[in-house]
């Protein structure tokens, strides 16, 4: 299950493990100009960690969610949303990931800064 891959990547403490889960089109958005933004996001995920228990929810992605923002666009349309709730109340933290299949495997889809990668 992809949630287990993601939890293992974050638990590794290595931001490159999180990067390895990206869809190739999202990965193509990482340039010398955007690397600091992606690194900031990965470091934030690593700091939060993956405290147990984990509650996983998967749902179909809606067109409204896939629209991106004025400052970024998805390079490939996500098809599913994965939410992982970490920890116990009152300290539950949620991570929400946009997913799409690539070569038979689930991959995260991150928006490209400044609309670099829209199809």
C-alpha angles and dihedrals in degrees: 000000000000093000089064091051090051094048090050091049093051092043090054090069090223116119090203089065088060090046090053089063093059123111108252091245091055089046089054088063090066106099133154086267095051102033093093091056093051092044090051091054093046092048089050090054091048092051091052091052125187108280115184143282102057121202114191126200125180124191138168114266117246125219090243092058093044094055094090120205137284090265099046142025134201112250090212127019112259114230100191141028121219119200120190117188111202127199136002131296130305089026101047114147123194128211116194119197130187112223140194132171118253122179091345095308133099114248133180117251116211124187115253113239113248094008095286099149111034117141 
